[in-house]
Amino acid sequence: MESMVPIVIVFMTVVMPLLIIMHYVTKWKATKGLSNDEERMLEDLWKDSQAMQSRLNALETILDDEIPDWRKKL
């Protein structure tokens, strides 16, 4: 029984941490990419940001025509 103590200590201090690390590295590699829902959400956000940019450009054009020095007032 006394000969089992060093084996258990080595197992708990060396083998178990390595197994845990390998487990989580494997999990991380498996979920490395985006899911379909995440890709769709990212694409929707990109389209929304492009629409907002277009609207902002239109508003700036209108302001430039109506109030030429509006940028100086900011």
C-alpha positions in Angstrom: 0.0 0.0 0.0 2.9 2.3 0.8 4.3 1.8 -2.7 1.1 3.1 -4.2 1.5 6.6 -2.7 4.3 7.8 -5.0 2.5 6.4 -8.0 -0.7 8.3 -7.0 1.2 11.5 -6.3 2.9 11.3 -9.8 -0.4 10.6 -11.4 -2.1 13.5 -9.7 0.7 16.0 -10.3 1.8 15.0 -13.8 -0.7 12.9 -15.7 -4.0 14.5 -14.6 -3.0 18.0 -15.5 -1.8 16.9 -18.9 -5.0 15.0 -19.5 -7.0 18.1 -18.6 -4.9 20.4 -20.8 -5.2 18.0 -23.8 -9.0 17.7 -23.2 -9.5 21.5 -23.4 -7.1 22.0 -26.3 -9.1 19.4 -28.2 -12.3 21.2 -27.3 -10.8 24.5 -28.4 -9.7 23.2 -31.8 -13.1 21.7 -32.4 -14.9 25.0 -31.8 -12.3 27.2 -33.5 -14.6 28.5 -36.3 -17.8 30.4 -36.3 -21.1 28.5 -36.1 -23.7 29.1 -38.8 -25.8 31.3 -36.6 -22.7 33.4 -35.7 -21.8 33.8 -39.4 -25.4 34.9 -40.3 -25.4 37.4 -37.4 -22.0 38.8 -38.5 -23.3 39.1 -42.1 -26.4 40.9 -40.8 -24.3 43.3 -38.7 -22.1 44.0 -41.7 -25.1 44.8 -43.9 -26.6 47.1 -41.2 -23.3 48.9 -40.8 -23.0 49.4 -44.5 -26.6 50.8 -44.6 -25.8 53.2 -41.7 -22.6 54.3 -43.4 -24.6 55.1 -46.6 -27.2 57.1 -44.6 -24.5 59.0 -42.7 -22.8 59.9 -46.1 -26.2 61.1 -47.4 -26.8 63.2 -44.3 -23.3 64.8 -44.5 -24.0 65.6 -48.2 -27.3 67.3 -47.3 -25.6 69.2 -44.5 -22.8 70.3 -46.8 -25.3 71.7 -49.3 -27.5 73.4 -46.7 -25.0 74.6 -44.1 -21.5 74.7 -45.7 -19.6 75.4 -42.5 -21.4 72.9 -40.2 -18.2 70.9 -39.5 -16.5 74.0 -38.0 -19.3 74.3 -35.5 -18.6 70.9 -34.0 
